[in-house]
Amino acid sequence: MPAPRSGSDVAGVALEHARRGLVLQAWLRLVLLAFVVLTILNVPPERDLLACALIVAGYALWVVGVTVWVRAGVPSAVRMAWLAQFVDLAVLAVLTLLTGLAAPQSWTSDVLEVGFLLVPVLAATQLRPRICAAVVVPTVAVYLAAGIVTRVANEEPWAALLLRTLVLAGVGIGCVGLSRIQRSRVRTIGGLVRERTHLLAELTDLEQRERRTLSEHLHDGALQYVLAARQDLDEARETGDRLAFTRVEHALAESSQLLRSAVTELHPAVLDRAGLPVALRELAVGAGARGRFAVDLDVRSWPEDLRTPADALLYRTARELLANVAKHAAARSVTVALAHIDDRAQLTVTDDGTGIPDGATQRSLQQGHIGLTSHALRVEAAGGTLTLHPARPSGTVAVVDVPAGLL
């Protein structure tokens, strides 16, 4: 299964939300168009009615064209549709000035000024706060300028004009803030999508690595003993040598032990039946056989009948640590210590191998080997820590510390 591409998924989420914002903007622009048309029809100016009707007709054609453009899903619409809001602003400004100066005694310009409140809302549908602010600021400025130009003709006090402008500015600021919040939400969703795709990629890698590890265990362990037993059995049939039968018995016993260990690692049911110390003992024996190192298990600080929610996590982490020792450390001896102290579980794996070179973990992660890193993240998610530091005189000490009763 190919690894998901998180970048394209996140970009897709952002693009989908941007398109939804444009669709909402198109519907709001239709509302603005209906408002302008109804204003001219129900509160017509006493003069220049034809000019106003032509402007509204042209604006209607333009709104329909922009709506079709947006609904068609043209890629450029996401980037350029915000410029259409300046046309909305210009139409409102021209109609307000035309009706306010030509016929100050009519209510047309006063009603049209309410339409300016919709322009910041149109801008808020964008996922770009800076673009929203770039629309809001000219809207407030044009609204104030139109009010100043028509103030004398309407005999409006300065206080009323400034208060109306303050309300529009407040709406604009709220719309910019809303745009920021919406963008933050989209980024959060994008982060969740990125985490999801990363986890899927990690799961795919872990599955492949587990299969490869199982194949290596069976090939290098049990299969070799079975092949050796078959050869010894053929020799024993021909010669009747007792030592050959002894070697066959030993090979079959070892292969049985290795197979049992492999099955245990695949499904450690022994955790439920016998507890973590016994499961770790079987795990350590199998790892020691594969890595050809001696294993010392210290579970004196762990009550024999104790079961905790952390058992499975500790077992999986111990399996990863011992697998790394078997593959990379070239160790001769390994100590596995398990302790339960103050409702916390602590697992310590110490080897006398070559140690971990500086930067090796980061390089391994960059190369896509995320086994130990993924276990460290699981431990951290459980409220614990996984630390690695050099042993003396050589080797590595890995310490896992997690809450034993809060998982």
Sequence and secondary structure as in RCSB ss.txt:
>XXXX:A:sequence
MPAPRSGSDVAGVALEHARRGLVLQAWLRLVLLAFVVLTILNVPPERDLLACALIVAGYALWVVGVTVWVRAGVP
SAVRMAWLAQFVDLAVLAVLTLLTGLAAPQSWTSDVLEVGFLLVPVLAATQLRPRICAAVVVPTVAVYLAAGIVT
RVANEEPWAALLLRTLVLAGVGIGCVGLSRIQRSRVRTIGGLVRERTHLLAELTDLEQRERRTLSEHLHDGALQY
VLAARQDLDEARETGDRLAFTRVEHALAESSQLLRSAVTELHPAVLDRAGLPVALRELAVGAGARGRFAVDLDVR
SWPEDLRTPADALLYRTARELLANVAKHAAARSVTVALAHIDDRAQLTVTDDGTGIPDGATQRSLQQGHIGLTSH
ALRVEAAGGTLTLHPARPSGTVAVVDVPAGLL
>XXXX:A:secstr
     HHHHHHHHHHHHHHHHHHHHHHHHHHHHHHHHHHHHHS  SS HHHHHHHHHHHHHHHHHHHHHHHTT H
HHHHHGGGHHHHHHHHHHHHHHHHHHH TTSSHHHHHGGGGGHHHHHHHTSS HHHHHHHHHHHHHHHHHHHHHH
HHHHT  HHHHHHHHHHHHHHHHHHHHHHHHHHHHHHHHHHHHHHHHHHHHHHHHHHHHHHHHHHHHIIIIIHHH
HHHHHHHHHHHHHH  HHHHHHHHHHHHHHHHHHHHHHHHHS THHHHT HHHHHHHHHHHHHHHHT EEEEEEE
ES TT   TTHHHHHHHHHHHHHHIIIII  SEEEEEEEEETTEEEEEEEE SS   TTHHHHHHHTT  HHHHH
HHHHHHTT EEEEEE SSSSEEEEEEEESS  
